[in-house]
């Protein structure tokens, strides 16, 4: 892949602003889709969003400067979102839920103290990395669909979502071909602004702004142990660990960076520590998202420094309830359309890597790539009623199940052909 800026390249100020704005828009979209899990009064929900934005911004800065040092977006872990929703439906206490998240973060951190990460990293062959790049797009398809086609639509809103998604995506693709250099970084911000203006012009909404709760209530009131819930969240963290390692390894392989074992260890350790802090603050823990290859492929900018202003902006936004209120009310169809475009570029990046690494030379190789994608979609749509509750956080995570499937295909079922390939 031809890159204009590599991982450690510094950018001119005006280009830094353009690329950072694009990362900021993506980060806002990622964080905003998880705000709904907040409970309590409107003020408490707004305060939850403030804390969530702050944690994700701070985690991103730490990861970029000290952790994996890669241009990866940090966002609330979807698998923890599943765990929290399931626990709340079962009548779980919020203190016990977030105490379990803190315990899970501690376990993740402990895993990085020995040499385990070195052995885990050996699992990720180029073909597995290709699958991981594609998995995030396939497993996000239900989320994208639910954003574009909102559950309780206004009259004609579904039709608007469909038309806007198709038209805006094609326009973004065309602009990506026409725009050059830093101008490519303006595509997503333009889509966000223009899309929001069009949406609210057609569907005007009168939403009263709320004042957030006091920052004195930043931590959970009690550390509560519910061992059944702890076990359930440990399973959540198995899936989170797979997701985190897969995101770091896939981008590192795509960008061909050096010192990946140390980057991996620091990145996962940072994820663990920040999950401890998130649990103590009563919010979802962070994970590294696999969306970054799509943006990098479309703009040609892989500089990690472009994410620093974006993450700092998240933290600054968290200090203002009014700004958080605005960001939390970006129309869902607009967010869904932007994610649709990004996931299209993500799949393209995976296909390009499959071509350059020769990961699909035979039918067996191609099946090792294709079957896990289908398995992931199957588990993404799996009715949770047929799965034991304790296994729901893992089996309900299509991404994690897809990664497990490709590891089995690559290292067990097609192991002989993989060995021949590396001779």
Residue pairs with C-beta under 8 A, 6 or more apart in sequence:
1 254
1 296
1 297
1 349
1 352
1 353
1 356
2 300
3 255
3 296
3 300
3 301
3 302
4 181
4 299
4 300
4 301
5 11
5 300
5 301
5 302
5 303
5 306
6 255
6 302
6 303
7 69
7 70
7 71
7 255
7 257
7 302
7 303
7 304
8 303
8 304
9 303
9 305
10 303
10 305
11 19
11 301
11 303
11 305
11 306
14 182
15 181
15 182
15 185
15 301
16 305
16 306
16 309
17 309
18 182
18 183
18 185
18 186
19 182
19 185
19 299
19 301
19 303
19 306
20 306
20 307
20 308
20 309
20 310
20 313
21 185
21 186
21 189
21 310
22 185
22 186
22 187
22 188
22 189
22 295
22 299
23 71
23 73
23 295
23 306
23 307
23 310
24 309
24 310
24 313
24 314
25 188
25 189
25 192
25 338
26 73
26 188
26 291
26 295
26 338
26 342
27 56
27 57
27 60
27 73
27 74
27 75
27 310
27 311
27 314
28 314
28 327
28 330
29 192
29 330
29 335
29 338
29 339
30 56
30 73
30 75
30 76
30 289
30 291
31 52
31 53
31 56
31 75
31 76
31 314
32 327
32 328
32 330
32 335
33 143
33 147
33 335
34 52
34 75
34 76
34 78
34 81
34 284
35 45
35 48
35 49
35 52
35 328
37 81
37 84
37 85
37 284
38 44
38 45
38 48
38 49
39 45
39 48
39 88
39 94
40 48
42 210
43 210
43 211
43 212
43 213
44 213
46 210
46 211
46 212
46 213
46 321
46 324
46 325
46 328
47 212
47 213
47 217
47 321
48 282
48 283
49 324
49 328
50 212
50 318
50 319
50 321
50 324
51 218
51 281
51 282
51 283
51 318
52 76
52 283
52 284
53 314
53 315
53 317
53 318
53 324
53 327
54 314
54 315
54 318
54 319
55 274
55 277
55 278
55 281
55 283
55 286
56 74
56 75
56 76
56 286
56 311
56 314
57 311
57 312
57 313
57 314
57 315
57 317
57 318
58 274
58 311
58 315
59 74
59 270
59 271
59 274
59 286
60 73
60 74
60 307
60 310
60 311
60 314
61 308
61 311
61 312
61 315
62 270
62 274
63 69
63 70
63 72
63 74
63 267
63 270
63 271
63 288
64 70
64 71
64 304
64 305
64 307
64 308
64 311
65 308
66 266
66 270
67 263
67 266
67 267
67 269
67 270
67 271
68 248
68 252
68 263
68 264
68 266
68 267
68 270
68 288
69 263
69 266
69 304
70 248
70 251
70 252
70 255
70 257
70 263
70 267
70 292
70 304
71 251
71 292
71 296
71 302
71 303
71 304
71 306
71 307
72 247
72 248
72 251
72 288
72 289
72 292
72 307
73 288
73 289
73 291
73 292
73 307
74 286
74 287
74 288
74 289
74 311
75 286
75 287
75 289
76 283
76 284
76 285
76 286
76 287
77 236
77 240
77 243
77 275
77 284
77 285
77 286
77 287
78 143
78 287
78 397
78 399
79 236
79 239
79 240
79 243
79 287
79 393
79 394
79 397
79 400
80 101
80 233
80 236
80 240
80 284
80 285
80 287
81 284
82 236
82 392
82 393
82 396
82 397
83 97
83 100
83 232
83 233
83 236
83 393
84 97
84 284
86 232
86 384
86 389
86 392
86 393
87 96
87 97
87 229
87 232
88 94
88 97
90 389
92 226
92 229
93 224
93 226
94 220
94 282
95 220
95 221
95 222
95 223
95 224
95 282
96 224
96 225
96 226
96 229
97 229
97 233
98 220
98 278
98 279
98 280
98 281
98 282
98 283
99 220
99 222
99 223
99 224
99 225
99 226
99 279
100 226
100 229
100 230
100 232
100 233
100 279
101 233
101 275
101 278
101 279
101 284
101 285
102 223
102 275
102 276
102 278
102 279
102 280
103 230
103 233
103 234
103 279
104 233
104 234
104 236
104 237
104 240
104 275
104 279
104 285
105 237
105 271
105 272
105 273
105 274
105 275
105 276
105 277
105 278
105 279
105 285
106 272
106 276
107 234
107 237
107 272
108 237
108 240
108 241
108 244
108 268
108 269
108 271
108 272
108 275
109 269
109 272
109 273
109 276
110 272
111 117
111 241
111 268
111 272
112 265
112 266
112 268
112 269
112 272
117 261
117 264
117 265
117 268
118 261
120 245
121 245
121 249
121 260
121 261
121 264
123 407
123 411
124 132
124 245
124 246
124 249
124 250
124 253
125 410
125 418
126 253
126 353
126 357
126 359
127 354
127 357
127 359
127 360
127 365
127 368
127 369
127 406
127 410
127 418
128 403
128 406
128 407
128 410
129 249
129 250
129 253
129 254
129 353
130 350
130 353
130 354
130 357
130 359
130 360
130 369
131 350
131 368
131 369
131 372
131 373
131 402
131 403
131 406
132 246
132 247
132 249
132 250
132 290
132 403
132 406
133 250
133 254
133 290
133 293
133 346
133 347
133 349
133 350
133 353
134 346
134 347
134 350
134 351
134 369
134 373
135 246
135 290
135 372
135 373
135 376
135 398
135 399
135 402
135 403
136 247
136 289
136 290
136 291
136 343
136 346
136 399
137 294
137 343
137 344
137 346
137 347
137 350
138 373
138 376
138 377
138 380
138 398
138 402
139 376
139 377
139 380
139 397
139 398
139 399
139 402
140 339
140 343
141 343
141 377
141 380
142 380
142 381
143 336
143 339
144 336
144 339
144 340
144 343
145 336
146 332
146 336
147 332
147 333
147 335
147 336
147 339
148 161
148 162
148 164
148 165
148 332
148 333
148 336
148 337
148 340
149 158
149 161
149 162
150 157
150 158
150 161
150 332
150 333
153 161
154 203
157 203
157 333
160 199
160 202
160 203
160 333
161 333
161 336
164 195
164 198
164 199
164 333
164 334
164 337
165 333
165 336
165 337
165 340
168 191
168 195
168 337
168 341
169 337
169 340
169 341
169 344
171 191
172 187
172 188
172 191
172 341
173 341
173 344
175 184
175 187
175 190
176 184
176 187
176 298
176 345
179 186
179 187
182 301
184 298
184 299
184 300
185 299
185 301
187 298
188 295
188 338
188 341
188 342
191 334
191 337
191 338
191 341
192 330
192 334
192 338
195 331
195 333
195 334
195 337
195 338
196 330
196 331
196 334
199 331
199 333
199 334
200 331
203 331
205 329
207 325
207 329
209 321
209 322
209 325
210 321
210 325
211 321
212 321
212 324
218 281
219 280
219 281
219 282
220 279
220 280
220 281
220 282
231 390
232 389
232 390
232 392
232 393
233 393
235 390
235 391
235 393
235 394
236 393
236 394
237 275
238 394
238 400
239 393
239 394
239 397
239 399
239 400
240 271
240 275
240 285
240 287
241 268
242 399
242 400
242 403
242 404
243 287
243 288
243 290
243 397
243 399
243 400
243 403
244 267
244 268
244 271
244 287
244 288
245 264
245 268
246 290
246 399
246 403
247 287
247 288
247 289
247 290
247 292
248 263
248 264
248 267
248 268
248 288
249 260
249 264
250 290
250 293
251 290
251 292
251 293
251 296
252 260
252 263
252 264
253 260
253 353
254 293
254 296
254 349
254 353
255 296
255 302
257 263
267 288
271 285
271 286
271 287
271 288
274 285
274 286
275 285
275 286
278 284
278 285
278 286
279 285
290 346
291 342
291 343
291 346
293 345
293 346
293 349
293 350
294 342
294 343
294 344
294 345
294 346
294 348
294 349
295 342
295 345
296 302
296 349
297 345
297 346
297 348
297 349
297 352
298 345
317 323
317 324
317 327
318 324
353 359
354 360
354 369
358 421
359 365
359 369
360 366
360 369
361 421
362 417
364 414
364 417
365 414
365 417
365 421
367 409
367 414
368 406
368 409
368 410
368 413
368 414
369 406
371 405
371 409
372 402
372 403
372 405
372 406
372 409
373 402
375 401
375 402
375 405
376 398
376 399
376 401
376 402
376 405
377 398
378 398
379 395
379 396
379 397
379 398
379 401
379 402
380 398
382 395
382 396
384 392
384 396
387 395
387 396
394 400
394 401
395 401
410 418
411 418
